[in-house]
Amino acid sequence: MSIKTNALIYFLAFCSGFCIMGIELLGGRILAPYFGSSVHIWGSIITVFMLSLSFGYLLGGKLSTKNASLTKYGLIFLVASIMVVPITLFSQPIMEFIFTHIEDSRYGSLLASTALFFIPTIILGMISPYSVRLLVTDNEKSGQVAGILYFVSTLGSALGTIITSFYFVLAFDVNTIISAFASTLGLLGVLAIVINSLAGNKELAHA
């Protein structure tokens, strides 16, 4: 991987962290009209995100062992983008159905969080381990690379949290923000695929 490609991977990891925490934060706004915003509602949301991210880490790590490439990396972003879209389309009917069938808000919020966020967050969780695989070219530096990557990704998460909570929610409605996150993920995926394709064409031209 070239220096430019590595910089792109760090940038994509930063953006994925930003989007993950932005979506998680908005989860509270989506559930609040139906289940409230008490501590057990946030407990449900955080639990679902932590579990789905853990599964995503496992799947991403496994996928990265099979001919890892920047194109496949971009495809993860594209799939994540597609999986985020249903949150904007179906959150209201899902919330209404669960709210009317489960009286206890604890279990209702847990089920609602799972229905909305489990699958897209699994896909988003695949990004970090796949990023490490693409960046590591020297086993002796794998720990250092992983540390830098998780620093960049977590920094993105921190900024995603504060910018979404301080600014985005004041200027836009929830669906608009989530749609913007989905679009961003999709564009990043296309960017990775295009850059990998252009790099491949240059190698063929010089061959």
N, C-alpha and C positions, 0 to 999 in steps of 0.2 A: 504494500500500500504506500502511495506517495504521501508527502506532507499535506498536500491539498485534500487528498481523500480522507486522511486521518482527521483533518480539521472539519471536514463535512460530517464525519461520523460523530464527532464531539458535539457539533452544532445540532445534529438531529437528536442526539441523546438529551441535550439540554431542552430542546423543544418538546420532546415526549414527556419529560418530567414536568414541564410547565403545564401541558395539557392534562396530564393525569391528575395533578392536584387541583387544577381549575375545575375539572369535571367532578371530582370528589366533593369539593366545596359546594358546587351547585346542587349536588345531591340533596343537601340539607334544605335548599330552597324548594326543590321539587317535592320532597316528602312533607314539608312543614304544613301545607294547607290541609292535609289529610290526617297526619299522625302527630303533629306538633313539632317542637324543636327541643324537647327535653334531652337529658343526657343519654337515655337509652336509645333514642333515635340516632344520635351521632355514634353511639356504640355499635348499632346495627350497620351503619354506613362504613365505619372504619373497619369493622370485622370483615365485611364482604370485600372491601378493597384489599385488605391484607391477605386474605385467603386467595383471592383471584390473582393477585400479583405473585404470590408464592407458586401457584400452579403455572403462571406465565414464565417465571424464572426457570422452572423445570423444563417446560416445553421448549423455551428458547434455547436453553443450553443443549438439549438433545438435538434440536434442529440445526444448531450451529456446527455439529460434528459431521454433517452431511454436505460436503462441497459448499461451504459458506461463500457467499458472494454478495456484492453490493446490490445486485438486482433482487436477490431474495430478501435482502434487508429492506429494500424499498417496498417490496410486496407486503411485508409485515405492516408497514405504515398504511398502505392502501387498504388492507383488510381491516385494520383498526379503524380507519376512517369510515368504512362501510358499516362496521358494527356499532359505531357511536351514533349514527343517524337515527336508528329506531328509538333512541332516548327521546328525541324531539317529536317523533311521530306518534308514539304509543304510551308515553308516560301517563297522560291523563286517564285514558280508559283502564290502564293497568292499575293505577292508584285507586280509581273508583271501584273496580271489581274487588280488589283485596280489602279495601276499607269496609265494604258492605258485607264481606264474608268472614272477616276475622276481627273479633271484638277487641282482643288484647293488642294495643298499639305496639307493644314490644315485638311480638311475633309478626304482626302485620308489616311493620317497618323493615324487619329482617327479610321477609319474603319479598317485599317490594324492592328493596335494595338489590337482592339477588337477581330478581327478574330483569331489572334495568341495567345493572352495572357489572354483573359477574363475567359475562362473555367478553364484552369490549375491554375490560381491564385485564383479563387473561392475555389477550392479544398485545395490549400495551406492555404488559410485563415481560413479554418475549424480547423486547427491544434491548434491554440492558445486557443480558448474557450474550446475545448475538453481536452487540457492539464490541464487547470484550474480545470475542473470537476474531472479529475482523481487525482489531487494533493490535493484537498480540502477534508479533513476529519473532520475538525472542523470549523463550520460556523464563529466562532469568529476570526479565523485566515485567513478567505478567502481573505480579502484585502491584507494581508501581502504576502500570497502565490501568488496572482495575480501580485503584485508588483515585486516579485522576478522573476516570470516567464517572465514578459514583459521586465524586465531588461536583462535577459539571452537571450531572443529572439532578442531584439533590439541590444544587443552586437554582436550577430551572424550576424545581418543585416549589422552592421557597418563594421565588418571584411570581410563579403562577398563583400561589395562594394569596399573596398580598395584593397583587395587581387585580386579580379577579374580585377579591373582597372589597378593596378600597375604591376601585374605579369602574370595572366592567359592570358590576351589578347595579351601579348607580346610573349608568348611561344606556344599558341595553336590557332587554328581557332575557330570561334564562335560555329559551330556545334559540334565540339569536346568537348568544355566546357559545352554546354547545355546537351549533351549526358552524360557527367560525372555527372552533377547535377541530371539528371533523374535516372541514375544508383545508385547514392548515396541515393536518396529518396527511391528507391525500396529496396535496401539493409537494410536501416533503418526500413522499414515496416516489412520486413521478420524477422529482429532481434527482434522487439517488439512482433511479433506473436510467435516466437520460445520461447522467454523467458517466455511469459505468459503460453505457453503450458507446459514448463518444471516446472514452479511454480505450475501449476495445478496438474501435475503428482506427485510432491513431497507431496502435500496436501493429495492426494488419498493414497499414500504409508504410510503416518503417521496416516491415519484414521483407 
